[in-house]
Structures are given as structure tokens and as C-alpha cells.
Amino acid sequence: MKQFQLFLLSFIWVLFACQSTEVKKIPVFQLEDLIVDTLYLEKDTVTKDLGTNFNYIKRGDKEFLVTTRKNRFLEYSYPEGKLIRDQLYFTEGPDGIGSFIQVDFTDDSSAWFVSSTKLVRADHFGKVKSRYNLPQGPPERLAINYNTLMGTKAININGKIIIPDVPFVLKESLLDYENWLLEFETKDSSINYVKFKYPSKYRDFLDDPTFATYQNEYNEKENLHLISFPADDSLLVISQNSKKWIYAGVDEKMEFLAGKTEERGEFTAFLPNSNTSKYSWVDYDPTALVYLRGAIIRPDTEANRDQGKSPLSKLVILDKDFKKITEVVLPFNTRGFSTPDGYYLYIGYPHSEDEVGFVRLDFSKINTRK
């Protein structure tokens, strides 16, 4: 009997060892491993930055990249990167879009702006076409904040405008709130919401601006909304009939460090911890059929460097079925935009401040290292 038990234990150990050796670790790439091309966009000296929220559009046989920067519409030839038009929108008057722009984005024919609770649709030539009143939110929301300045996205889905509401800090009462993504139908001004709640563990991150900001993305073909929370290794995927959590974390340990508050006279100062890890953005590339998620594992701060911790950011890539297929080491936290030719990632100013660089990534290279 004893010999049989020893044999059984040995057999289990051998079986486990064989299975362990068969587990394949996902490949880890350096960014330069995936680069196949570089796009340069012109930038004048008075423009601080161009951002990364570009839309690819095609008119006849000509291709363009368009974006909005507060009260400006910028149009570039593609892939040449020449600035064709820099359209300024008035703040007041019959074509005024407002003086404080919280949300701005483009589609094939329009530029959209939100100022306070007013949604404005203008053409690409500075003329306002429509104005709409957005809801101010219920009392339990405290103070609604339509905002894409923090990297969240507003989009137009056949006349239905999806606009994020982003809390500046998360209060305990907001853990039960769920109307974070407004669906505004321009045809009849009807209102609906993509509903979700912050995870209960966010009770540990109240009054912290870093962890209040979720990120969102949309897969139009599959009608899927993606919600990325900065302190969660998983993505929340919302379809018409379900909500599910999908693992999209990095191999390294993330340290989520909450900030603190200080009372300064009649005011409260919110002081986030600049050394914290966080997940920073989420995108979908319909060309390569992959999901991308940015992760700041160790930020580039003096305190981290004093402790011998070098900065580290990564890109997590999931396939169309949400299976994690690789991690890509980034030179810094950065994001990009999709075109029919592929996904372009921002790399800053390679030559001078007169042009901005974006590198095109070839995700098919991931398959060669599996």
C-alpha cells in the first residue's frame, strides 16, 4: 500500500511537471520590434500639442486625418501629414461654441463641442448647425462633469452621441451611481445611459483624482463598450445584454497608492500620490482586431528614481476574443489612433517641435514569436 501511494505521488508530480513545461508565456516586445513606418504631422509653434484623438476620413480618392483642439478643427493630408486647414470656431455669436470646452471630437462631417451642458454640432468650416441641451444630472450625482480632457472618449454612433461623465474625485455616495456614460439621441433629444458602477474596492481610493477617472472605448461592429479603471487589472466589457470582466493586466506587480487630502482654510486640497501605478487608457483597433491597454507600472518621478526604480510603462494587447497575446514595453506612457493602414502610436518630437511623430505598429509580428 505504501509503495502504491509513493508511486501515485510520483506520477502526479511528473504529470504536473509536464503540464508546467507546456505552459507558454506570452511574448514581450520592445516597441521598436513592432514599428513598420513613421508618420509626421506639421505643428505650428503656438500649438502646445496635437493630442492623439485623430479620425481617419476619406473623400473621393483623398485621405485625411482630422481632430479638434478645444475651439479649433485641424485637417491633415494622409499619409503626407501636411496641415491643410486650421479652422477656428467663435466662442460667441450665431456660430459660437462657448468659451469653456469640456468635450470636443470629430466625425466624417461634423465637429462636436460640449460647453457646460450645451452640445454643439458644427461643420468642418466653422458654421454651427445644431444645439442641444444635455441633462444636468440628478442631485445624487453632486456635480456632473462631461469631460474628455482626461482621455475619455466621446463618439457619434449614427446620431447617438456617447458622452462620458467623469468625477473629479470619487465620493462614497457615488459608488452606487451608475449613469456614467450618457447616450444622447440627436434625432429626438432622448436620453439613455450605458450603466456601470465603480468596483466596491474603490472605497479605498475616495477623494483621489487619479483613481476617479475611468477610461472608455467602443467596438462599433460588436456593439461593445469597454471601461478601464485605473486600479483594476481587468476590463469591464458591456454589451447590450451582459457585463463581464476580462483580465487585461501586466505581469509586473502594480502598486496602487492612494493620495491624501489637506484642509487649507475653507478649501480641501486633493493630493494624489505621483508614485502610484495605474492603467491609463484603452483602445480598439478595428484594422488588426486587437484591444490595447496602457499601463504605467512605475512612473518617472524623482522619488522612484531615488529608490532605484526606473520608469516602466507597457502596452497590453488582447486579441478579438479578449485573450491576452502580448505586452509591449513603451519608452513612456503614450497612446494613438487607428487608420485602415494600422494603429499609430504617438512618439513625441523626433526632429523638432515643428512636427509630431507617430509610429505605425504591425501586430502580425506578434504571431512570429509564439
Secondary structure as GFF3:
##gff-version 3
##sequence-region A 1 370
A	DSSP	alpha_helix	2	22	.	.	.	ID=ss1
A	DSSP	beta_strand	28	30	.	.	.	ID=ss2
A	DSSP	three_ten_helix	31	33	.	.	.	ID=ss3
A	DSSP	beta_strand	35	42	.	.	.	ID=ss4
A	DSSP	beta_strand	55	59	.	.	.	ID=ss5
A	DSSP	beta_strand	62	69	.	.	.	ID=ss6
A	DSSP	beta_strand	72	77	.	.	.	ID=ss7
A	DSSP	beta_strand	83	88	.	.	.	ID=ss8
A	DSSP	beta_strand	103	106	.	.	.	ID=ss9
A	DSSP	beta_strand	110	115	.	.	.	ID=ss10
A	DSSP	beta_strand	118	123	.	.	.	ID=ss11
A	DSSP	beta_strand	128	133	.	.	.	ID=ss12
A	DSSP	three_ten_helix	139	141	.	.	.	ID=ss13
A	DSSP	beta_strand	155	157	.	.	.	ID=ss14
A	DSSP	beta_strand	160	164	.	.	.	ID=ss15
A	DSSP	three_ten_helix	172	176	.	.	.	ID=ss16
A	DSSP	beta_strand	181	185	.	.	.	ID=ss17
A	DSSP	beta_strand	190	194	.	.	.	ID=ss18
A	DSSP	three_ten_helix	200	205	.	.	.	ID=ss19
A	DSSP	alpha_helix	209	212	.	.	.	ID=ss20
A	DSSP	beta_strand	215	219	.	.	.	ID=ss21
A	DSSP	beta_strand	224	228	.	.	.	ID=ss22
A	DSSP	beta_strand	234	238	.	.	.	ID=ss23
A	DSSP	beta_strand	243	247	.	.	.	ID=ss24
A	DSSP	beta_strand	260	264	.	.	.	ID=ss25
A	DSSP	beta_strand	267	271	.	.	.	ID=ss26
A	DSSP	beta_strand	278	285	.	.	.	ID=ss27
A	DSSP	beta_strand	290	298	.	.	.	ID=ss28
A	DSSP	alpha_helix	302	306	.	.	.	ID=ss29
A	DSSP	beta_strand	312	318	.	.	.	ID=ss30
A	DSSP	beta_strand	324	330	.	.	.	ID=ss31
A	DSSP	beta_strand	336	339	.	.	.	ID=ss32
A	DSSP	beta_strand	342	348	.	.	.	ID=ss33
A	DSSP	beta_strand	355	361	.	.	.	ID=ss34
A	DSSP	three_ten_helix	363	369	.	.	.	ID=ss35
###
